[in-house]
């Protein structure tokens, strides 16, 4: 759950047996949970040798579990007595019977299996708190909540099609059914349909002689469907279009179908030239006049990359900030989709860990995008705020623009950006991961005493005033959410939390949502 990330944990241990005298020291509130061998006591702190080194625990705040406690008390030469602990419980203590999960995890591609194994291994090694974790030699993750007695086993499936949990890319475009009515539902609930593990993005590369610096998602689909055959049809040079695609059954080719073609209701024309790999597409762009292709951002030659516009026509460059904020349209989150509802909260705990800084730093080395929180560069931020001064606005918008200028002029935008209001399963998963990123950022030193601002942007079929009201309400709900789930972080670092709603004044990108309705909102996070 999100609450797992709201407190700076006392220590981190690997849940492996160390010796015949291994003990577990655990506080009643589960804040402290250390497993290892008692090696010292100074009258206040018990020293414990763990698999990650020696840690110190206040004896009076913990219960000592295991027969090793009695051995240590009987044989130590550093003055440790049973009275130093809250209690001492042997191995014959009561066993709590809880709920059980036995779930298989399947992967749409081999790389997603690598992603999962990296996350599972890191979780097993760095896990702290009240969950006992074991990663077996066959890749099964075994979990036990030592308070509730709940247990779970996550095994690797031989077939992603029949797995209880399927890891694959998921679209944030198009429409999807409502799963969450409020932000609190996806943030604090454990009955989740999706959770986000990783992120990939794609770039559009175009031959320079095409005379194009930006393409809309719709025009891109029309090009590959064969409806646009000359660049002059969409404002470019009078030269023929040569679309190049990757094999449709490849990972990138499949993502292109789902990201671009399916939302437009179009199919790739049979006349489109298929290249065997991304190197072939990238290399051809500089050689063949009028050529265009879509490749992963990491593989794209920046000399040929063009901006991409969504439904509203705002063209966005695939910069690191724009990608991990979701401002850029061609992002592809990799999510765990639950085909079988878990009986416990333990699987959600594992996949929440995937969104944290520790896991994201590791998966970056496997070729995935690290979506840990970034701060927007000052040039881009200043250009957006300055643009308010010359914008064409009606009276309602003008008042919102004045408030936006005043509220954000001396603030910095952070990359965590979320969908407001009712959310689909994928939207809820994206939001939950972004909230974890935000809390991780707020726990870093150096930001103490600053103000966290939730800035809402929105559109409404009922006009500009309704869009502003909807964005204000959505931003306020996110401010209340953070104040609830990160109360300790906010108090310890002397943060204040504020919210504003600016409607459709100066949106950073198109404001689209998957859940059908008359209003959509998008929530940015700023700090000053």
Kinemage of the C-alpha trace (Angstrom):
@kinemage 1
@onewidth
@group {chain A} dominant
@subgroup {mainchain}
@vectorlist {calphas} color= white
{ca unk a 1} P 0.000 0.000 0.000
{ca unk a 2} L 1.004 3.633 -0.351
{ca unk a 3} L 1.436 3.859 3.427
{ca unk a 4} L 4.474 1.603 3.036
{ca unk a 5} L 6.322 4.546 1.454
{ca unk a 6} L 5.240 7.318 3.815
{ca unk a 7} L 7.671 6.614 6.649
{ca unk a 8} L 11.448 6.519 6.665
{ca unk a 9} L 12.066 2.961 7.840
{ca unk a 10} L 14.402 2.307 10.742
{ca unk a 11} L 16.585 -0.207 8.916
{ca unk a 12} L 16.610 -2.655 6.038
{ca unk a 13} L 17.405 -6.346 6.323
{ca unk a 14} L 17.423 -9.378 4.089
{ca unk a 15} L 15.038 -12.062 5.413
{ca unk a 16} L 17.511 -14.941 5.505
{ca unk a 17} L 18.509 -17.195 8.385
{ca unk a 18} L 21.921 -16.228 9.774
{ca unk a 19} L 22.795 -18.776 12.455
{ca unk a 20} L 21.360 -21.097 15.074
{ca unk a 21} L 20.914 -18.063 17.344
{ca unk a 22} L 18.970 -15.987 14.826
{ca unk a 23} L 16.257 -13.808 16.368
{ca unk a 24} L 13.675 -11.357 15.171
{ca unk a 25} L 13.217 -7.997 16.896
{ca unk a 26} L 9.888 -6.436 16.032
{ca unk a 27} L 7.985 -3.459 17.444
{ca unk a 28} L 4.209 -3.858 17.989
{ca unk a 29} L 3.500 -1.207 15.343
{ca unk a 30} L 5.751 -3.070 12.842
{ca unk a 31} L 7.891 0.057 12.367
{ca unk a 32} L 10.980 -1.895 13.448
{ca unk a 33} L 11.567 -5.381 12.050
{ca unk a 34} L 15.100 -6.769 12.239
{ca unk a 35} L 16.242 -10.356 11.806
{ca unk a 36} L 19.730 -11.552 12.694
{ca unk a 37} L 22.055 -12.491 15.590
{ca unk a 38} L 22.309 -10.413 18.756
{ca unk a 39} L 25.949 -9.377 19.179
{ca unk a 40} L 25.890 -6.521 21.701
{ca unk a 41} L 23.973 -4.295 24.138
{ca unk a 42} L 24.956 -0.906 25.603
{ca unk a 43} L 22.137 -0.611 28.105
{ca unk a 44} L 19.755 0.956 25.574
{ca unk a 45} L 20.446 -0.305 22.070
{ca unk a 46} L 20.712 -3.938 21.006
{ca unk a 47} L 23.246 -4.583 18.236
{ca unk a 48} L 22.119 -7.126 15.636
{ca unk a 49} L 24.305 -8.653 12.913
{ca unk a 50} L 22.189 -8.934 9.759
{ca unk a 51} L 22.937 -9.939 6.192
{ca unk a 52} L 23.320 -6.257 5.303
{ca unk a 53} L 25.562 -5.378 8.234
{ca unk a 54} L 25.235 -4.465 11.903
{ca unk a 55} L 22.243 -2.388 12.995
{ca unk a 56} L 21.151 -1.016 16.378
{ca unk a 57} L 17.621 -1.306 17.774
{ca unk a 58} L 16.190 0.251 20.987
{ca unk a 59} L 15.551 -2.843 23.137
{ca unk a 60} L 12.674 -1.319 25.095
{ca unk a 61} L 10.659 -0.751 21.914
{ca unk a 62} L 10.770 -4.282 20.533
{ca unk a 63} L 9.694 -7.855 21.262
{ca unk a 64} L 12.352 -10.534 20.790
{ca unk a 65} L 11.010 -13.549 18.875
{ca unk a 66} L 12.680 -16.966 18.608
{ca unk a 67} L 14.507 -19.486 20.789
{ca unk a 68} L 17.678 -17.626 19.901
{ca unk a 69} L 16.472 -14.903 22.275
{ca unk a 70} L 16.745 -17.278 25.246
{ca unk a 71} L 20.161 -18.497 24.085
{ca unk a 72} L 21.413 -14.917 23.819
{ca unk a 73} L 20.019 -13.987 27.223
{ca unk a 74} L 21.601 -17.044 28.856
{ca unk a 75} L 25.053 -16.739 27.306
{ca unk a 76} L 25.748 -13.049 26.634
{ca unk a 77} L 28.540 -11.158 28.374
{ca unk a 78} L 27.212 -7.654 27.668
{ca unk a 79} L 24.505 -7.422 30.324
{ca unk a 80} L 21.405 -8.085 28.211
{ca unk a 81} L 18.413 -9.299 30.247
{ca unk a 82} L 14.815 -10.167 29.357
{ca unk a 83} L 13.658 -7.028 31.175
{ca unk a 84} L 15.372 -4.864 28.563
{ca unk a 85} L 12.791 -5.974 25.949
{ca unk a 86} L 9.066 -5.357 25.848
{ca unk a 87} L 8.674 -9.125 25.795
{ca unk a 88} L 10.448 -12.317 24.773
{ca unk a 89} L 8.577 -14.975 22.783
{ca unk a 90} L 10.005 -18.374 21.810
{ca unk a 91} L 9.486 -20.292 18.602
{ca unk a 92} L 6.529 -22.109 20.139
{ca unk a 93} L 4.500 -18.890 20.245
{ca unk a 94} L 1.080 -18.688 18.625
{ca unk a 95} L 0.867 -18.860 14.851
{ca unk a 96} L -1.612 -16.564 13.148
{ca unk a 97} L -3.445 -18.145 10.222
{ca unk a 98} L -4.188 -15.652 7.464
{ca unk a 99} L -5.238 -15.397 3.847
{ca unk a 100} L -3.217 -17.141 1.156
{ca unk a 101} L -2.253 -16.169 -2.402
{ca unk a 102} L -0.627 -18.458 -4.927
{ca unk a 103} L -0.367 -16.455 -8.126
{ca unk a 104} L 1.544 -16.947 -11.350
{ca unk a 105} L 3.135 -14.059 -13.256
{ca unk a 106} L 3.438 -14.165 -17.048
{ca unk a 107} L 5.242 -11.849 -19.451
{ca unk a 108} L 4.340 -10.635 -22.923
{ca unk a 109} L 8.047 -10.482 -23.778
{ca unk a 110} L 11.324 -11.732 -22.380
{ca unk a 111} L 12.395 -8.221 -21.419
{ca unk a 112} L 9.375 -7.877 -19.144
{ca unk a 113} L 10.427 -11.074 -17.400
{ca unk a 114} L 13.812 -9.472 -16.792
{ca unk a 115} L 12.051 -6.389 -15.444
{ca unk a 116} L 10.036 -8.489 -12.988
{ca unk a 117} L 13.025 -10.547 -11.811
{ca unk a 118} L 15.042 -7.375 -11.185
{ca unk a 119} L 12.237 -5.909 -9.097
{ca unk a 120} L 11.602 -9.157 -7.194
{ca unk a 121} L 15.283 -9.622 -6.398
{ca unk a 122} L 15.691 -6.050 -5.184
{ca unk a 123} L 12.544 -6.333 -3.076
{ca unk a 124} L 13.800 -9.516 -1.430
{ca unk a 125} L 17.182 -8.006 -0.583
{ca unk a 126} L 16.128 -4.533 0.551
{ca unk a 127} L 12.730 -5.332 2.075
{ca unk a 128} L 12.071 -3.857 5.490
{ca unk a 129} L 8.991 -3.710 7.613
{ca unk a 130} L 6.632 -6.450 8.632
{ca unk a 131} L 6.821 -8.732 5.586
{ca unk a 132} L 9.102 -11.756 5.586
{ca unk a 133} L 10.448 -12.332 2.064
{ca unk a 134} L 12.215 -15.213 0.357
{ca unk a 135} L 13.314 -15.434 -3.267
{ca unk a 136} L 13.796 -19.087 -4.227
{ca unk a 137} L 16.262 -20.529 -6.709
{ca unk a 138} L 13.446 -21.038 -9.246
{ca unk a 139} L 12.431 -17.395 -9.098
{ca unk a 140} L 9.410 -17.721 -6.817
{ca unk a 141} L 8.829 -14.878 -4.399
{ca unk a 142} L 7.405 -16.044 -1.065
{ca unk a 143} L 5.905 -13.477 1.282
{ca unk a 144} L 4.503 -13.547 4.796
{ca unk a 145} L 2.870 -10.722 6.718
{ca unk a 146} L 3.966 -11.451 10.267
{ca unk a 147} L 1.124 -9.472 11.812
{ca unk a 148} L -1.841 -10.876 9.908
{ca unk a 149} L -0.382 -14.247 8.981
{ca unk a 150} L -1.186 -13.601 5.309
{ca unk a 151} L 1.086 -15.428 2.885
{ca unk a 152} L 1.666 -15.177 -0.857
{ca unk a 153} L 3.720 -16.928 -3.491
{ca unk a 154} L 4.421 -15.276 -6.854
{ca unk a 155} L 5.741 -17.811 -9.348
{ca unk a 156} L 6.824 -17.398 -12.961
{ca unk a 157} L 4.259 -18.757 -15.426
{ca unk a 158} L 5.208 -20.670 -18.559
{ca unk a 159} L 2.409 -18.885 -20.441
{ca unk a 160} L 1.510 -15.221 -20.114
{ca unk a 161} L -1.923 -15.923 -21.586
{ca unk a 162} L -3.059 -18.065 -18.637
{ca unk a 163} L -1.112 -16.316 -15.863
{ca unk a 164} L -2.878 -14.797 -12.855
{ca unk a 165} L -0.854 -11.609 -13.368
{ca unk a 166} L 0.281 -10.542 -16.850
{ca unk a 167} L 3.108 -8.040 -17.389
{ca unk a 168} L 2.775 -6.120 -20.637
{ca unk a 169} L 2.599 -2.604 -22.018
{ca unk a 170} L -0.749 -0.903 -21.442
{ca unk a 171} L -2.222 2.044 -23.308
{ca unk a 172} L -3.251 5.306 -21.665
{ca unk a 173} L -4.918 6.397 -24.908
{ca unk a 174} L -8.447 5.679 -26.069
{ca unk a 175} L -11.286 4.757 -23.733
{ca unk a 176} L -11.527 2.351 -20.808
{ca unk a 177} L -14.025 1.560 -18.101
{ca unk a 178} L -14.180 3.284 -14.726
{ca unk a 179} L -12.459 1.355 -11.933
{ca unk a 180} L -11.886 4.118 -9.341
{ca unk a 181} L -14.337 6.869 -8.420
{ca unk a 182} L -11.908 8.850 -6.254
{ca unk a 183} L -8.175 9.332 -5.824
{ca unk a 184} L -8.309 7.664 -2.404
{ca unk a 185} L -9.551 4.453 -4.059
{ca unk a 186} L -6.449 3.868 -6.208
{ca unk a 187} L -4.047 5.296 -3.606
{ca unk a 188} L -5.089 3.471 -0.454
{ca unk a 189} L -6.910 0.436 -1.836
{ca unk a 190} L -5.460 -3.029 -2.444
{ca unk a 191} L -8.174 -4.252 -4.809
{ca unk a 192} L -6.241 -3.079 -7.856
{ca unk a 193} L -6.652 -4.025 -11.502
{ca unk a 194} L -3.212 -2.780 -12.627
{ca unk a 195} L 0.098 -1.655 -11.161
{ca unk a 196} L 2.901 0.102 -12.997
{ca unk a 197} L 6.357 -1.503 -13.140
{ca unk a 198} L 8.258 0.292 -15.888
{ca unk a 199} L 8.116 2.743 -18.753
{ca unk a 200} L 9.144 2.896 -22.396
{ca unk a 201} L 8.707 5.613 -24.982
{ca unk a 202} L 8.873 5.936 -28.751
{ca unk a 203} L 10.070 8.702 -31.038
{ca unk a 204} L 9.004 9.660 -34.552
{ca unk a 205} L 11.923 10.067 -36.949
{ca unk a 206} L 11.425 11.883 -40.267
{ca unk a 207} L 13.749 12.581 -43.184
{ca unk a 208} L 14.872 16.250 -43.112
{ca unk a 209} L 13.645 16.968 -46.650
{ca unk a 210} L 10.044 16.244 -45.610
{ca unk a 211} L 9.826 19.778 -44.215
{ca unk a 212} L 8.122 18.625 -40.989
{ca unk a 213} L 9.039 19.525 -37.384
{ca unk a 214} L 5.978 18.044 -35.666
{ca unk a 215} L 3.322 15.398 -36.360
{ca unk a 216} L -0.032 14.791 -34.748
{ca unk a 217} L -0.964 11.308 -33.586
{ca unk a 218} L -3.824 11.325 -36.069
{ca unk a 219} L -1.637 12.310 -39.030
{ca unk a 220} L 0.890 9.672 -38.044
{ca unk a 221} L -1.839 7.015 -38.152
{ca unk a 222} L -3.091 8.332 -41.505
{ca unk a 223} L 0.420 8.125 -42.951
{ca unk a 224} L 0.811 4.459 -42.070
{ca unk a 225} L -2.757 3.720 -43.176
{ca unk a 226} L -1.885 5.087 -46.621
{ca unk a 227} L -4.223 8.092 -46.438
{ca unk a 228} L -1.364 10.619 -46.530
{ca unk a 229} L 0.998 9.956 -49.426
{ca unk a 230} L 2.645 13.362 -49.878
{ca unk a 231} L 4.060 15.554 -47.122
{ca unk a 232} L 2.369 18.604 -48.653
{ca unk a 233} L -0.990 17.162 -47.546
{ca unk a 234} L -0.085 17.957 -43.911
{ca unk a 235} L 1.948 21.136 -44.367
{ca unk a 236} L 5.294 19.689 -45.435
{ca unk a 237} L 7.320 19.677 -48.639
{ca unk a 238} L 5.970 18.459 -51.965
{ca unk a 239} L 7.597 15.060 -51.696
{ca unk a 240} L 6.235 11.544 -51.376
{ca unk a 241} L 5.900 9.866 -47.985
{ca unk a 242} L 7.869 6.651 -47.408
{ca unk a 243} L 6.657 5.022 -44.151
{ca unk a 244} L 8.906 2.387 -42.594
{ca unk a 245} L 7.576 -0.005 -39.967
{ca unk a 246} L 9.024 -2.615 -37.638
{ca unk a 247} L 7.613 -6.167 -37.785
{ca unk a 248} L 4.054 -6.053 -36.365
{ca unk a 249} L 4.782 -9.047 -34.113
{ca unk a 250} L 7.848 -7.369 -32.556
{ca unk a 251} L 7.660 -5.613 -29.203
{ca unk a 252} L 8.040 -2.149 -30.754
{ca unk a 253} L 5.792 -2.993 -33.712
{ca unk a 254} L 3.009 -4.187 -31.421
{ca unk a 255} L 3.321 -1.073 -29.264
{ca unk a 256} L 3.019 1.122 -32.375
{ca unk a 257} L -0.213 -0.625 -33.332
{ca unk a 258} L -1.708 -0.069 -29.879
{ca unk a 259} L -0.399 3.455 -29.370
{ca unk a 260} L -1.070 4.969 -32.783
{ca unk a 261} L -3.214 2.861 -35.078
{ca unk a 262} L -5.868 1.394 -32.783
{ca unk a 263} L -6.928 4.714 -31.138
{ca unk a 264} L -7.395 6.155 -34.659
{ca unk a 265} L -9.415 3.140 -35.771
{ca unk a 266} L -7.004 2.514 -38.659
{ca unk a 267} L -4.812 -0.322 -39.897
{ca unk a 268} L -1.318 -0.219 -41.370
{ca unk a 269} L -1.430 -0.344 -45.163
{ca unk a 270} L -0.094 -3.449 -46.828
{ca unk a 271} L 2.207 -1.276 -48.933
{ca unk a 272} L 4.230 -0.033 -45.932
{ca unk a 273} L 7.841 -1.223 -46.067
{ca unk a 274} L 8.820 -3.451 -43.122
{ca unk a 275} L 12.351 -3.230 -41.710
{ca unk a 276} L 13.820 -6.022 -39.616
{ca unk a 277} L 15.044 -3.886 -36.707
{ca unk a 278} L 15.271 -0.382 -35.293
{ca unk a 279} L 18.776 0.121 -36.629
{ca unk a 280} L 17.416 -0.457 -40.116
{ca unk a 281} L 14.664 2.132 -39.660
{ca unk a 282} L 16.968 4.721 -38.107
{ca unk a 283} L 19.633 4.224 -40.748
{ca unk a 284} L 17.136 4.522 -43.605
{ca unk a 285} L 15.708 7.869 -42.436
{ca unk a 286} L 18.889 9.686 -43.384
{ca unk a 287} L 19.154 7.940 -46.751
{ca unk a 288} L 15.647 7.793 -48.245
{ca unk a 289} L 13.824 11.063 -49.095
{ca unk a 290} L 10.469 11.508 -47.390
{ca unk a 291} L 10.909 8.525 -45.064
{ca unk a 292} L 9.280 8.285 -41.626
{ca unk a 293} L 9.367 5.687 -38.878
{ca unk a 294} L 8.713 5.095 -35.187
{ca unk a 295} L 11.429 3.617 -32.929
{ca unk a 296} L 12.142 3.492 -29.220
{ca unk a 297} L 13.405 6.832 -27.958
{ca unk a 298} L 16.669 5.260 -26.829
{ca unk a 299} L 17.357 4.105 -30.409
{ca unk a 300} L 16.324 7.306 -32.187
{ca unk a 301} L 18.823 9.550 -33.966
{ca unk a 302} L 18.052 12.932 -32.391
{ca unk a 303} L 18.851 14.708 -35.657
{ca unk a 304} L 15.691 13.227 -37.185
{ca unk a 305} L 13.300 13.303 -34.205
{ca unk a 306} L 10.162 15.463 -34.501
{ca unk a 307} L 7.687 16.566 -31.835
{ca unk a 308} L 4.373 14.768 -31.436
{ca unk a 309} L 0.986 16.419 -30.863
{ca unk a 310} L -2.030 14.818 -29.244
{ca unk a 311} L -5.709 15.487 -29.847
{ca unk a 312} L -5.477 19.188 -28.930
{ca unk a 313} L -2.579 20.022 -31.230
{ca unk a 314} L 0.052 20.868 -28.590
{ca unk a 315} L 3.340 19.506 -29.947
{ca unk a 316} L 5.610 17.950 -27.311
{ca unk a 317} L 9.257 16.903 -27.635
{ca unk a 318} L 10.338 13.526 -26.188
{ca unk a 319} L 12.589 14.999 -23.482
{ca unk a 320} L 13.181 12.952 -20.289
{ca unk a 321} L 10.896 15.252 -18.291
{ca unk a 322} L 8.079 15.186 -20.859
{ca unk a 323} L 8.263 11.402 -21.081
{ca unk a 324} L 8.088 10.593 -17.371
{ca unk a 325} L 5.474 13.282 -16.711
{ca unk a 326} L 3.266 11.754 -19.403
{ca unk a 327} L 3.093 15.073 -21.272
{ca unk a 328} L 4.548 13.340 -24.334
{ca unk a 329} L 2.007 11.217 -26.187
{ca unk a 330} L 4.097 8.205 -27.231
{ca unk a 331} L 4.755 6.769 -23.767
{ca unk a 332} L 4.067 3.138 -23.017
{ca unk a 333} L 3.781 2.116 -19.356
{ca unk a 334} L 4.554 -1.499 -18.510
{ca unk a 335} L 2.005 -2.771 -16.023
{ca unk a 336} L 1.070 -5.848 -14.061
{ca unk a 337} L -2.549 -6.646 -14.941
{ca unk a 338} L -4.430 -8.777 -12.427
{ca unk a 339} L -6.428 -11.499 -14.152
{ca unk a 340} L -7.047 -13.061 -10.737
{ca unk a 341} L -7.904 -10.859 -7.754
{ca unk a 342} L -5.431 -11.403 -4.871
{ca unk a 343} L -6.668 -12.441 -1.441
{ca unk a 344} L -3.954 -10.440 0.324
{ca unk a 345} L -2.230 -7.068 0.040
{ca unk a 346} L 1.182 -8.686 -0.447
{ca unk a 347} L 1.354 -8.687 -4.282
{ca unk a 348} L 0.417 -4.993 -4.318
{ca unk a 349} L 3.227 -4.351 -1.850
{ca unk a 350} L 5.769 -5.930 -4.196
{ca unk a 351} L 4.643 -3.953 -7.239
{ca unk a 352} L 4.444 -0.709 -5.235
{ca unk a 353} L 8.140 -1.257 -4.541
{ca unk a 354} L 8.712 -1.203 -8.317
{ca unk a 355} L 7.725 2.477 -8.441
{ca unk a 356} L 10.242 3.558 -5.814
{ca unk a 357} L 13.651 5.090 -6.468
{ca unk a 358} L 15.583 1.945 -5.509
{ca unk a 359} L 13.840 -0.282 -8.044
{ca unk a 360} L 13.760 2.354 -10.774
{ca unk a 361} L 17.488 2.901 -10.479
{ca unk a 362} L 18.027 -0.819 -11.068
{ca unk a 363} L 15.614 -1.306 -13.970
{ca unk a 364} L 17.221 1.630 -15.786
{ca unk a 365} L 20.293 -0.571 -16.269
{ca unk a 366} L 18.035 -3.117 -18.009
{ca unk a 367} L 17.037 -0.603 -20.701
{ca unk a 368} L 13.850 0.780 -19.154
{ca unk a 369} L 13.202 4.439 -18.383
{ca unk a 370} L 13.800 5.522 -14.803
{ca unk a 371} L 10.637 7.476 -14.002
{ca unk a 372} L 11.734 8.706 -10.563
{ca unk a 373} L 10.747 12.335 -9.992
{ca unk a 374} L 12.588 15.057 -11.929
{ca unk a 375} L 12.373 18.837 -11.817
{ca unk a 376} L 11.540 20.709 -15.042
{ca unk a 377} L 14.384 22.847 -16.354
{ca unk a 378} L 13.961 26.549 -15.675
{ca unk a 379} L 13.968 27.567 -19.363
{ca unk a 380} L 10.909 25.455 -20.199
{ca unk a 381} L 9.152 26.455 -16.996
{ca unk a 382} L 9.771 30.170 -17.552
{ca unk a 383} L 8.605 29.978 -21.167
{ca unk a 384} L 5.292 28.501 -20.074
{ca unk a 385} L 4.702 31.069 -17.330
{ca unk a 386} L 5.753 33.957 -19.562
{ca unk a 387} L 3.347 32.741 -22.233
{ca unk a 388} L 0.467 33.671 -19.951
{ca unk a 389} L 1.184 37.354 -20.484
{ca unk a 390} L 0.350 37.387 -24.197
{ca unk a 391} L -2.308 34.677 -24.327
{ca unk a 392} L -5.717 35.324 -25.867
{ca unk a 393} L -8.200 34.679 -23.048
{ca unk a 394} L -11.762 35.471 -22.112
{ca unk a 395} L -12.628 37.143 -18.802
{ca unk a 396} L -13.011 33.850 -16.916
{ca unk a 397} L -9.704 32.519 -18.215
{ca unk a 398} L -7.934 35.824 -17.608
{ca unk a 399} L -8.641 35.658 -13.895
{ca unk a 400} L -7.361 32.061 -13.761
{ca unk a 401} L -4.245 33.076 -15.726
{ca unk a 402} L -3.481 35.880 -13.270
{ca unk a 403} L -3.787 33.442 -10.378
{ca unk a 404} L -1.582 30.913 -12.187
{ca unk a 405} L 1.130 33.503 -12.839
{ca unk a 406} L 1.165 34.543 -9.204
{ca unk a 407} L 1.028 31.006 -7.787
{ca unk a 408} L 3.636 29.376 -10.033
{ca unk a 409} L 5.974 32.236 -10.985
{ca unk a 410} L 8.518 31.321 -8.287
{ca unk a 411} L 7.710 27.590 -8.162
{ca unk a 412} L 9.280 24.612 -9.941
{ca unk a 413} L 7.327 21.851 -11.622
{ca unk a 414} L 8.016 18.221 -10.643
{ca unk a 415} L 7.467 15.397 -13.088
{ca unk a 416} L 4.800 13.389 -11.161
{ca unk a 417} L 1.594 14.224 -13.041
{ca unk a 418} L -1.737 12.472 -12.586
{ca unk a 419} L -5.222 12.081 -13.996
{ca unk a 420} L -7.901 13.659 -11.820
{ca unk a 421} L -11.432 12.485 -11.183
{ca unk a 422} L -12.722 8.982 -11.989
{ca unk a 423} L -9.956 6.765 -13.350
{ca unk a 424} L -9.569 3.580 -15.350
{ca unk a 425} L -7.401 0.725 -14.108
{ca unk a 426} L -4.314 1.854 -16.075
{ca unk a 427} L -4.836 5.490 -15.060
{ca unk a 428} L -5.100 4.499 -11.415
{ca unk a 429} L -1.876 2.476 -11.717
{ca unk a 430} L -0.059 5.423 -13.317
{ca unk a 431} L -1.350 7.776 -10.597
{ca unk a 432} L -0.322 5.426 -7.795
{ca unk a 433} L 3.214 5.104 -9.181
{ca unk a 434} L 3.489 8.884 -9.578
{ca unk a 435} L 2.348 9.416 -5.985
{ca unk a 436} L 5.003 6.988 -4.730
{ca unk a 437} L 7.589 8.904 -6.784
{ca unk a 438} L 6.427 12.172 -5.257
{ca unk a 439} L 6.648 10.868 -1.703
{ca unk a 440} L 10.149 9.499 -2.374
{ca unk a 441} L 11.166 12.947 -3.640
{ca unk a 442} L 9.719 14.698 -0.593
{ca unk a 443} L 11.686 12.411 1.712
{ca unk a 444} L 14.986 13.524 0.162
{ca unk a 445} L 16.895 16.151 2.176
{ca unk a 446} L 17.082 19.724 0.962
{ca unk a 447} L 13.419 20.548 0.375
{ca unk a 448} L 12.334 21.065 3.977
{ca unk a 449} L 9.907 23.898 4.656
{ca unk a 450} L 8.751 24.286 1.045
{ca unk a 451} L 5.212 24.437 -0.291
{ca unk a 452} L 3.828 21.572 -2.379
{ca unk a 453} L 1.320 22.806 -4.947
{ca unk a 454} L -1.218 20.683 -6.797
{ca unk a 455} L -2.136 22.545 -9.976
{ca unk a 456} L -5.248 21.320 -11.751
{ca unk a 457} L -5.899 21.763 -15.466
{ca unk a 458} L -9.091 20.690 -17.168
{ca unk a 459} L -11.569 20.861 -19.961
{ca unk a 460} L -15.337 20.664 -19.853
{ca unk a 461} L -18.151 20.409 -22.355
{ca unk a 462} L -19.918 22.985 -20.165
{ca unk a 463} L -17.429 25.791 -20.815
{ca unk a 464} L -14.403 27.492 -19.308
{ca unk a 465} L -15.904 28.254 -15.901
{ca unk a 466} L -16.919 24.608 -15.441
{ca unk a 467} L -13.427 23.482 -16.470
{ca unk a 468} L -11.858 25.745 -13.841
{ca unk a 469} L -14.222 24.492 -11.135
{ca unk a 470} L -13.562 20.845 -12.025
{ca unk a 471} L -9.793 21.401 -11.977
{ca unk a 472} L -9.990 23.177 -8.614
{ca unk a 473} L -11.956 20.306 -7.090
{ca unk a 474} L -9.610 17.672 -8.507
{ca unk a 475} L -6.488 19.501 -7.292
{ca unk a 476} L -7.989 19.916 -3.815
{ca unk a 477} L -8.694 16.185 -3.620
{ca unk a 478} L -5.051 15.411 -4.439
{ca unk a 479} L -3.849 17.866 -1.798
{ca unk a 480} L -6.075 16.137 0.759
{ca unk a 481} L -4.813 12.739 -0.389
{ca unk a 482} L -1.142 13.637 0.046
{ca unk a 483} L -1.854 15.209 3.429
{ca unk a 484} L -3.387 11.893 4.495
{ca unk a 485} L -1.017 9.250 3.115
{ca unk a 486} L 2.192 11.260 3.648
{ca unk a 487} L 1.264 12.954 6.927
{ca unk a 488} L 4.519 11.939 8.643
{ca unk a 489} L 6.695 13.135 5.745
{ca unk a 490} L 4.869 16.467 5.627
{ca unk a 491} L 5.105 17.016 9.380
{ca unk a 492} L 8.735 15.925 9.726
{ca unk a 493} L 9.880 18.156 6.869
{ca unk a 494} L 7.622 21.115 7.674
{ca unk a 495} L 5.900 21.084 4.279
{ca unk a 496} L 2.730 22.978 3.494
{ca unk a 497} L 0.272 21.790 0.842
{ca unk a 498} L -1.820 24.007 -1.454
{ca unk a 499} L -4.043 23.490 -4.492
{ca unk a 500} L -5.242 25.595 -7.436
{ca unk a 501} L -7.324 24.988 -10.529
{ca unk a 502} L -6.675 26.802 -13.813
{ca unk a 503} L -9.029 25.002 -16.173
{ca unk a 504} L -7.899 25.140 -19.808
{ca unk a 505} L -5.473 28.035 -19.303
{ca unk a 506} L -1.961 27.128 -20.507
{ca unk a 507} L -2.138 23.322 -20.314
{ca unk a 508} L 1.247 21.611 -20.745
{ca unk a 509} L -0.285 18.957 -22.976
{ca unk a 510} L -3.660 17.673 -24.123
{ca unk a 511} L -6.056 16.880 -21.287
{ca unk a 512} L -7.525 13.505 -22.187
{ca unk a 513} L -8.893 10.730 -20.039
{ca unk a 514} L -9.964 7.147 -20.618
{ca unk a 515} L -13.199 7.285 -18.619
{ca unk a 516} L -16.049 8.789 -20.633
{ca unk a 517} L -17.544 11.995 -19.240
{ca unk a 518} L -18.066 15.681 -19.878
{ca unk a 519} L -14.961 16.769 -17.932
{ca unk a 520} L -11.324 15.692 -17.811
{ca unk a 521} L -8.686 16.957 -15.382
{ca unk a 522} L -4.929 16.651 -15.153
{ca unk a 523} L -2.963 17.337 -11.967
{ca unk a 524} L 0.573 18.718 -11.987
{ca unk a 525} L 2.814 18.990 -8.922
{ca unk a 526} L 4.856 22.130 -8.266
{ca unk a 527} L 7.082 23.074 -5.335
{ca unk a 528} L 8.287 26.438 -4.033
